[in-house]
Amino acid sequence: MIPQEGPYRGLLRVLSERGYPRQQQLPLDAAGRLHVGVPFCGSFWEHAHLGSHLEENLALFGAAGADVLATDILDTYALRWAFAERWGVGDEHPQIRVRMCVKDLALDPFPEVGLCIAMHPEVTKGGIWYQIIGSLVKSTRRGLCAIATFFEYEMKTVCNMVEMYPSEGTVFEVIDNPFYDSHEVREAPELRYIVLVYGGG
């Protein structure tokens, strides 16, 4: 088990127990598919966990399937990306499609999605991160965006940035990752704080 796996399961639990019930409905495309975004994805090690989670919740969304777009500014993990894309191919997971691509979110805004999961944005660096967080909020103006941070000061910075890019009806809340209810909070706790941004349509 890699160190992030437990906290990531905690994040998915927050989505299931808090995010989806409050948002009630995530937007689907004309084919009835849910579009899911994973910005600054790194190696996208969590692709199988996310894919299985989506499969389990498709009926809740009323979705025929899910299209996952995972991006990063560099293709450093091209080989691992190839494995992630193959996960959604074939008979084992026919309802899930995974596409990986290089994308500079400071220059090219994230496309509209129904669900976005953003982990550990470097928001305290300021600068371009204002545009990036704004892009994510706008991309889920009718859906749900989850932004997870290590530290409280990062979480507060995310909240301030979200408030700078409001859409009509958009609200947000902060949830502590339930993984840490029963596990030690390490010096750099993965996904410790989860900011849920609910689109207002």
C-alpha positions in Angstrom: 0.0 0.0 0.0 1.5 3.4 -1.0 1.3 6.2 1.6 -1.4 8.1 -0.2 -3.8 5.2 -0.6 -5.5 5.4 2.7 -6.0 9.2 2.6 -7.3 8.9 -1.0 -9.9 6.4 0.1 -10.8 8.9 2.8 -11.3 11.6 0.1 -13.6 9.2 -1.9 -15.5 8.5 1.3 -16.1 12.3 1.7 -17.4 12.5 -1.8 -19.8 9.6 -1.3 -21.0 10.6 2.2 -21.1 14.4 1.8 -20.3 15.7 -1.6 -22.8 13.6 -3.7 -25.7 13.9 -1.4 -25.4 17.6 -1.1 -24.8 18.3 -4.8 -27.6 15.8 -5.6 -27.0 15.7 -9.3 -23.8 15.9 -11.4 -24.2 17.1 -15.0 -24.0 14.6 -17.8 -23.3 15.0 -21.5 -25.8 14.3 -24.3 -24.8 10.6 -24.3 -25.5 10.4 -20.5 -21.8 10.2 -19.6 -20.2 11.9 -16.6 -17.0 13.9 -17.3 -14.4 13.8 -14.6 -11.3 16.0 -14.3 -8.0 15.3 -12.5 -5.7 18.3 -12.9 -2.0 18.2 -12.0 -2.3 14.4 -11.7 1.4 13.5 -11.5 1.7 9.8 -12.2 -2.0 9.3 -11.7 -1.3 6.3 -9.4 -4.9 6.4 -8.1 -6.5 5.7 -11.5 -7.8 2.2 -10.5 -9.2 3.5 -7.2 -11.0 6.4 -8.9 -12.3 4.2 -11.8 -13.7 1.6 -9.4 -15.3 4.4 -7.3 -17.0 5.8 -10.4 -18.2 2.4 -11.5 -19.8 1.9 -8.1 -21.6 5.3 -8.3 -22.7 5.5 -12.0 -26.3 4.5 -11.0 -26.4 7.3 -8.4 -25.5 9.8 -11.1 -27.9 8.2 -13.6 -24.8 8.0 -15.9 -24.1 5.5 -18.7 -20.4 5.8 -18.1 -17.6 8.2 -17.1 -14.9 9.9 -19.1 -11.8 10.8 -17.0 -9.4 13.5 -18.2 -6.2 13.6 -16.2 -3.6 16.3 -17.0 -0.3 17.6 -15.9 2.1 20.3 -17.2 4.7 17.7 -18.2 4.6 14.1 -19.4 7.2 12.9 -16.9 5.1 9.8 -16.1 4.3 8.9 -19.7 4.7 5.2 -19.1 2.4 5.2 -16.0 -0.1 7.3 -18.0 -0.2 4.6 -20.6 -1.1 2.0 -18.0 -3.9 4.3 -16.7 -5.3 4.7 -20.2 -5.3 1.0 -20.7 -7.2 0.4 -17.4 -10.3 1.8 -19.1 -10.0 -0.3 -22.2 -11.6 -3.7 -22.8 -14.2 -5.8 -21.2 -13.2 -5.4 -17.5 -14.2 -1.7 -17.2 -16.3 -0.9 -20.3 -18.0 2.0 -18.7 -14.9 4.0 -17.8 -12.6 5.8 -20.3 -9.3 7.4 -19.2 -7.5 10.0 -21.3 -4.1 11.5 -20.2 -2.7 14.7 -21.7 -0.2 17.5 -21.1 -2.0 20.8 -20.2 -0.8 24.1 -18.9 -3.8 25.3 -16.8 -2.3 28.7 -16.5 -2.7 29.2 -20.2 -5.4 26.7 -21.2 -8.4 26.6 -18.9 -9.7 23.2 -17.7 -12.7 22.0 -19.7 -16.2 21.8 -18.2 -16.6 18.6 -16.1 -19.2 17.3 -13.7 -16.7 16.2 -11.1 -13.1 17.5 -10.5 -10.6 16.1 -8.0 -7.6 18.2 -7.5 -4.9 17.1 -5.1 -2.2 19.2 -3.5 -2.2 22.4 -5.6 0.8 24.6 -4.8 -1.5 27.5 -4.1 0.8 29.2 -1.5 3.1 30.1 -4.4 0.4 32.5 -5.6 0.8 33.9 -9.1 -0.6 31.6 -11.7 -2.4 29.5 -9.1 -5.1 32.1 -8.9 -6.0 31.5 -12.5 -5.7 27.7 -12.1 -8.0 27.5 -9.1 -10.4 29.9 -10.8 -10.3 27.6 -13.9 -11.3 24.6 -11.8 -14.1 26.4 -10.1 -15.5 27.6 -13.4 -15.1 24.1 -15.0 -17.5 22.7 -12.3 -19.9 25.5 -12.2 -22.7 22.9 -12.5 -21.0 20.1 -10.7 -18.7 19.3 -7.8 -15.0 20.1 -7.2 -12.9 18.6 -4.5 -9.6 20.3 -3.7 -7.4 18.5 -1.1 -4.4 20.0 0.7 -1.7 19.0 3.2 -1.9 21.9 5.6 -4.5 24.3 7.1 -2.8 27.4 5.7 -3.0 25.8 2.2 -6.7 25.0 2.7 -7.4 28.6 3.7 -5.6 29.9 0.7 -7.7 27.7 -1.5 -10.8 29.0 0.1 -9.7 32.6 -0.5 -9.1 31.8 -4.1 -12.4 30.1 -4.6 -14.1 33.2 -3.2 -12.4 35.3 -5.9 -14.1 33.3 -8.7 -17.7 32.9 -7.7 -20.4 31.7 -9.9 -24.1 32.2 -9.1 -25.1 29.7 -6.4 -21.6 28.4 -5.8 -20.9 27.5 -2.2 -18.0 25.6 -0.5 -17.2 23.8 2.7 -14.2 22.3 4.3 -14.1 18.6 5.5 -11.4 17.0 7.5 -10.2 13.7 5.9 -11.8 10.9 7.9 -8.7 8.8 7.4 -7.0 10.7 10.1 -9.8 10.0 12.7 -8.0 6.6 13.2 -4.5 7.3 11.9 -1.6 9.4 13.0 -1.4 12.9 11.4 2.1 12.9 10.0 4.3 15.9 9.4 3.0 16.3 5.9 -0.4 14.6 6.0 -1.7 13.7 2.5 -5.1 15.1 1.6 -5.6 16.3 5.2 -8.2 19.0 4.3 -10.8 18.7 1.6 -12.5 21.8 0.2 -15.8 20.8 -1.6 -17.0 23.4 -4.0 -20.6 23.0 -5.1 -21.7 24.5 -8.4 -24.9 26.5 -8.5 -25.8 25.7 -12.1 
